[in-house]
Amino acid sequence: MAGQLKKWQSVRGRFEQVAGLPDKPDTSVINPRQLSRYFKPFFEADITDSWHADRYKVSSVRDGITGDLTLIYDAKNPLVSPSTIQLNLDGHNQVSSVFSRTFGGNLFYSHSDILFYKTGREIRIIRFRKFLFFPMRFSEQLILIRPIQGA
């Protein structure tokens, strides 16, 4: 992923960002140097770090037709975050997408983030926030990783 980030940060131009609620999207443009902010949750969920060693139960599924492999990391303890990490590898063992789900909170506040990265195409961040006695807040942010023409 670090290689992908460097590649996209070196692109001349800008990227499209769609944020807000699904029924009220707000489209804006972001500078390639700002992409590291969106990749941060994926770097924090890097399962190659040694401290993740015994925290996850690992399972896998291979597609018999395409040869694609899905690795699923489920946290053994509900307090471990991210609770789920799913890596999809193509037939050449290159990461094609990453999915991560986090949970957290305390007596008065709870939150959940769903992160999805499709290699070289998009970053999708879905956030749920709930404060005691208030309705749940939902927001979605989509970063389309493609240079905007003419930017």
Backbone bond lengths (Angstrom), bond angles and torsions (degrees), N, CA, C in turn:
res aa  C-N    CA-C-N  psi(-1)  N-CA   C-N-CA  omega(-1)  CA-C   N-CA-C  phi
1 M - - - 1.446 - - 1.522 111.59 -
2 A 1.316 116.81 -34.58 1.462 119.63 179.77 1.522 109.91 -60.59
3 G 1.327 116.96 -38.26 1.459 121.14 178.00 1.520 111.55 -64.13
4 Q 1.339 116.44 -40.06 1.460 120.54 177.51 1.524 110.51 -62.19
5 L 1.332 115.87 -44.05 1.462 120.14 -178.92 1.526 110.64 -61.10
6 K 1.327 117.24 -46.63 1.473 120.52 179.31 1.527 110.73 -60.41
7 K 1.326 115.92 -41.81 1.457 120.32 -179.88 1.527 110.66 -59.58
8 W 1.321 117.28 -48.01 1.455 120.59 -176.69 1.517 112.44 -73.65
9 Q 1.343 117.71 -29.74 1.462 119.28 178.27 1.519 111.48 -69.78
10 S 1.326 117.70 -21.55 1.461 120.41 -178.47 1.534 112.80 -88.53
11 V 1.312 117.13 -4.09 1.464 121.04 -179.21 1.525 110.20 -72.04
12 R 1.328 115.56 135.81 1.469 119.03 173.74 1.523 107.46 -79.72
13 G 1.310 116.24 137.55 1.456 120.08 179.73 1.513 111.04 117.93
14 R 1.293 115.59 -161.49 1.459 121.58 -176.95 1.522 109.75 -134.43
15 F 1.329 115.32 167.55 1.452 121.26 -178.80 1.521 109.61 -119.04
16 E 1.318 115.01 154.25 1.454 120.72 -178.83 1.523 109.88 -89.86
17 Q 1.340 115.43 135.69 1.463 121.44 176.81 1.525 107.79 -125.06
18 V 1.326 115.94 130.60 1.451 121.13 175.70 1.521 105.90 -117.41
19 A 1.318 117.05 118.46 1.465 120.66 -175.82 1.526 109.65 -129.60
20 G 1.327 115.37 165.80 1.455 121.37 176.53 1.510 111.83 110.55
21 L 1.295 114.88 -159.11 1.457 120.83 177.98 1.517 109.14 -84.15
22 P 1.327 118.00 150.60 1.471 119.85 -177.73 1.527 113.66 -54.95
23 D 1.342 117.81 -35.15 1.467 119.38 -178.60 1.528 112.68 -86.64
24 K 1.351 117.81 -7.72 1.466 121.66 178.74 1.529 109.64 -134.70
25 P 1.330 116.92 67.54 1.468 118.25 -177.94 1.526 111.97 -71.20
26 D 1.309 114.92 148.20 1.455 122.41 177.10 1.523 106.50 -125.04
27 T 1.318 116.89 109.42 1.456 121.14 -176.95 1.519 109.86 -93.69
28 S 1.312 115.79 134.96 1.461 121.14 177.31 1.522 108.39 -145.26
29 V 1.298 115.65 177.20 1.466 120.62 179.31 1.520 108.39 -116.12
30 I 1.336 115.41 144.97 1.458 119.68 177.22 1.520 109.69 -125.14
31 N 1.293 114.70 152.10 1.452 123.23 178.05 1.526 108.66 -78.18
32 P 1.339 119.69 143.35 1.469 121.01 -179.96 1.532 113.57 -55.60
33 R 1.329 118.65 -30.34 1.470 119.86 179.76 1.524 112.37 -68.03
34 Q 1.316 117.03 -19.40 1.464 121.03 179.67 1.530 112.32 -79.53
35 L 1.320 118.01 -9.79 1.465 120.96 -176.63 1.525 113.15 -61.40
36 S 1.335 118.22 -30.92 1.468 119.97 -177.83 1.521 111.41 -57.94
37 R 1.305 117.56 -31.90 1.467 122.12 178.33 1.527 110.36 -61.69
38 Y 1.327 117.47 -36.45 1.460 121.28 -178.06 1.528 111.75 -81.89
39 F 1.309 117.70 -25.97 1.459 121.38 178.00 1.534 111.62 -81.56
40 K 1.326 117.81 -17.14 1.476 122.36 -174.55 1.539 113.42 -51.20
41 P 1.340 119.92 -48.51 1.475 118.76 -179.86 1.529 113.30 -59.54
42 F 1.332 117.08 -31.72 1.459 120.09 179.59 1.529 110.61 -72.42
43 F 1.333 116.64 -38.19 1.468 119.82 177.04 1.525 110.36 -65.98
44 E 1.343 117.35 -37.67 1.463 121.15 179.07 1.526 111.29 -66.84
45 A 1.309 116.81 -26.68 1.470 121.55 179.82 1.518 111.78 -93.93
46 D 1.314 117.82 18.69 1.466 122.28 -176.88 1.520 110.31 -65.32
47 I 1.312 116.91 108.10 1.462 121.66 -175.55 1.514 112.99 -76.63
48 T 1.321 118.29 -4.10 1.460 119.59 176.49 1.524 111.15 -79.32
49 D 1.343 117.88 -12.36 1.460 120.31 175.73 1.528 108.94 -63.39
50 S 1.329 116.66 139.46 1.470 121.20 -175.25 1.528 113.02 -63.10
51 W 1.340 118.66 -27.29 1.467 118.93 -177.40 1.527 112.20 -70.45
52 H 1.325 118.87 -10.63 1.460 122.44 177.04 1.532 112.12 -84.96
53 A 1.310 117.87 -7.16 1.469 122.99 -168.43 1.535 114.81 -44.83
54 D 1.322 119.38 -56.10 1.467 120.97 -175.96 1.520 113.45 -105.01
55 R 1.294 118.45 13.47 1.466 120.96 -175.43 1.528 113.87 -88.13
56 Y 1.328 116.88 -14.41 1.460 119.94 -173.91 1.517 113.03 -126.82
57 K 1.331 114.61 144.89 1.453 121.86 169.86 1.533 105.12 -92.96
58 V 1.315 116.83 128.34 1.461 120.92 -174.81 1.524 110.04 -108.68
59 S 1.323 115.31 133.35 1.461 120.69 173.44 1.526 107.62 -135.04
60 S 1.308 115.93 163.91 1.466 119.00 -178.79 1.518 110.22 -145.17
61 V 1.327 114.13 155.32 1.455 122.08 177.39 1.523 106.89 -137.73
62 R 1.332 116.91 130.27 1.465 120.39 177.89 1.523 109.24 -112.49
63 D 1.326 115.07 132.91 1.461 121.59 176.43 1.525 107.70 -78.95
64 G 1.317 117.15 116.71 1.452 121.93 -176.38 1.519 114.52 -66.64
65 I 1.318 117.06 -21.08 1.464 120.25 -178.36 1.526 111.33 -90.05
66 T 1.335 117.05 -51.34 1.469 120.45 -176.14 1.516 113.00 -88.73
67 G 1.334 117.27 -20.91 1.461 120.78 -175.75 1.520 112.76 83.34
68 D 1.344 117.79 1.14 1.460 121.36 178.66 1.528 110.16 -64.75
69 L 1.316 115.67 147.31 1.461 122.20 -178.53 1.514 109.03 -122.82
70 T 1.324 117.37 134.26 1.454 122.71 175.22 1.519 107.87 -114.77
71 L 1.333 116.10 122.05 1.464 122.49 175.48 1.519 107.56 -103.24
72 I 1.328 116.44 128.35 1.455 121.56 -177.45 1.529 108.45 -118.50
73 Y 1.316 115.93 122.73 1.459 123.28 178.67 1.518 107.42 -110.97
74 D 1.334 116.89 112.42 1.463 122.22 177.55 1.517 108.72 -110.16
75 A 1.328 116.05 128.56 1.463 120.85 -179.23 1.523 110.25 -62.25
76 K 1.321 116.06 135.38 1.461 121.28 177.82 1.522 110.77 -74.32
77 N 1.315 117.51 -29.59 1.454 123.72 -178.41 1.530 108.11 -113.56
78 P 1.346 118.73 131.77 1.468 120.15 -178.37 1.533 114.07 -64.21
79 L 1.316 117.99 -14.13 1.460 120.79 179.29 1.521 113.23 -86.58
80 V 1.347 116.68 -9.51 1.465 120.51 179.79 1.528 108.95 -77.61
81 S 1.304 115.20 134.62 1.454 120.19 178.17 1.522 109.36 -127.32
82 P 1.306 118.08 132.86 1.457 129.84 3.35 1.526 111.60 -72.14
83 S 1.326 115.23 151.24 1.465 119.84 -178.19 1.524 111.66 -80.46
84 T 1.325 116.48 -28.52 1.458 121.59 179.49 1.525 109.66 -140.44
85 I 1.315 115.79 136.18 1.462 121.86 172.62 1.522 106.04 -132.43
86 Q 1.307 116.15 131.38 1.460 120.60 178.75 1.522 108.44 -127.91
87 L 1.319 115.85 122.63 1.460 122.07 177.61 1.518 108.55 -109.57
88 N 1.302 116.56 128.87 1.455 121.16 175.82 1.523 107.76 -108.25
89 L 1.327 115.67 123.35 1.462 121.71 -179.17 1.522 108.78 -112.71
90 D 1.328 116.36 136.74 1.463 119.19 178.54 1.528 109.74 -76.81
91 G 1.305 117.35 -177.67 1.463 122.66 -178.10 1.514 114.42 -61.44
92 H 1.355 117.34 -15.61 1.467 122.16 178.41 1.522 111.35 -102.80
93 N 1.356 117.25 15.07 1.465 124.41 -179.12 1.527 113.77 60.75
94 Q 1.330 116.75 29.85 1.459 121.95 173.17 1.529 107.67 -97.81
95 V 1.331 117.50 138.75 1.464 121.04 -179.39 1.526 109.01 -66.81
96 S 1.330 115.99 123.10 1.465 120.11 177.96 1.523 111.74 -101.65
97 S 1.337 117.16 -26.48 1.468 119.80 174.76 1.520 109.99 -160.79
98 V 1.336 113.66 157.08 1.465 121.87 178.82 1.518 107.37 -132.82
99 F 1.332 115.90 132.80 1.459 122.50 176.74 1.516 107.44 -123.87
100 S 1.316 116.84 136.28 1.465 120.57 179.84 1.525 108.48 -142.65
101 R 1.339 115.88 141.19 1.468 121.24 176.78 1.523 108.74 -127.70
102 T 1.323 115.89 130.54 1.460 120.92 177.88 1.532 109.60 -121.36
103 F 1.326 115.58 150.85 1.456 122.76 175.01 1.515 107.67 -133.77
104 G 1.305 116.52 154.20 1.454 119.71 175.66 1.512 110.30 -174.29
105 G 1.323 114.63 178.13 1.454 119.16 176.54 1.509 112.35 140.27
106 N 1.325 114.41 -168.54 1.457 122.01 179.05 1.525 107.95 -146.76
107 L 1.312 117.55 -160.47 1.452 122.28 -176.38 1.532 112.27 -61.48
108 F 1.330 117.90 -33.62 1.462 121.81 -173.86 1.529 114.63 -104.67
109 Y 1.316 116.85 -12.45 1.462 119.83 -172.01 1.519 109.59 -145.58
110 S 1.321 116.34 137.87 1.461 120.01 173.72 1.521 108.73 -136.88
111 H 1.318 115.25 152.62 1.465 120.07 179.90 1.513 110.23 -148.68
112 S 1.320 113.59 156.21 1.450 121.37 176.90 1.522 107.39 -145.76
113 D 1.316 116.23 136.74 1.460 121.78 176.38 1.518 108.65 -123.22
114 I 1.300 115.99 134.73 1.453 122.14 173.26 1.524 106.24 -115.14
115 L 1.305 115.70 123.80 1.453 121.53 -177.21 1.521 108.67 -118.69
116 F 1.307 116.15 134.04 1.460 120.70 178.76 1.518 108.44 -136.93
117 Y 1.319 115.88 130.18 1.461 121.33 178.13 1.519 107.97 -126.63
118 K 1.306 116.91 120.78 1.467 122.06 174.35 1.517 105.80 -104.05
119 T 1.307 116.17 115.70 1.451 122.98 -170.70 1.526 112.50 -46.28
120 G 1.333 113.67 120.72 1.454 120.86 175.64 1.510 116.07 69.25
121 R 1.338 118.14 8.66 1.463 119.62 -176.03 1.521 114.00 -124.95
122 E 1.334 116.82 -51.88 1.457 117.63 -175.48 1.519 111.76 -156.98
123 I 1.325 113.95 156.39 1.452 123.02 169.89 1.527 105.06 -122.70
124 R 1.308 116.81 126.54 1.465 120.40 178.45 1.522 107.68 -121.30
125 I 1.324 116.14 127.38 1.464 122.27 179.81 1.528 107.04 -123.39
126 I 1.319 116.52 119.71 1.461 121.52 178.24 1.522 107.10 -116.35
127 R 1.330 115.85 126.54 1.474 120.88 -176.31 1.518 110.49 -121.13
128 F 1.336 114.54 136.37 1.458 122.03 173.64 1.521 106.95 -120.30
129 R 1.326 116.97 132.00 1.462 122.54 179.52 1.526 108.33 -131.30
130 K 1.333 116.62 136.72 1.460 120.81 -179.85 1.520 109.29 -140.42
131 F 1.326 115.72 119.95 1.457 121.98 172.99 1.519 107.76 -102.27
132 L 1.329 116.51 145.17 1.456 121.62 178.98 1.525 109.76 -52.16
133 F 1.314 118.37 134.44 1.465 126.18 178.38 1.533 114.32 71.24
134 F 1.317 119.57 5.24 1.463 122.06 178.31 1.527 108.76 -122.28
135 P 1.327 116.99 152.49 1.471 118.62 178.51 1.528 111.40 -68.21
136 M 1.326 115.68 157.24 1.459 120.98 179.57 1.523 109.71 -66.52
137 R 1.329 116.10 139.86 1.460 121.96 174.52 1.521 107.99 -103.81
138 F 1.305 114.28 139.39 1.461 120.97 -177.56 1.520 107.82 -128.95
139 S 1.313 116.46 134.97 1.466 119.18 173.47 1.519 108.09 -142.51
140 E 1.304 114.76 152.65 1.453 120.58 179.23 1.516 108.27 -133.04
141 Q 1.306 115.82 139.02 1.452 121.79 179.25 1.518 107.56 -130.17
142 L 1.304 116.22 128.97 1.455 121.55 -179.27 1.522 108.10 -124.79
143 I 1.316 115.89 124.23 1.454 121.15 175.69 1.523 106.08 -109.36
144 L 1.305 116.89 113.79 1.452 121.00 176.91 1.518 107.16 -86.88
145 I 1.313 116.70 115.30 1.456 120.75 -174.56 1.515 108.23 -87.46
146 R 1.299 113.18 81.73 1.458 119.43 174.54 1.528 106.65 -155.90
147 P 1.292 116.85 135.56 1.461 118.69 178.20 1.517 111.16 -61.84
148 I 1.306 116.10 139.14 1.458 121.33 176.87 1.528 106.54 -79.62
149 Q 1.294 116.05 128.12 1.455 121.16 -178.05 1.528 110.86 -61.09
150 G 1.318 115.73 134.69 1.459 121.21 178.09 1.509 114.45 80.06
151 A 1.333 118.24 3.87 1.475 120.17 -178.61 1.503 110.55 -85.61
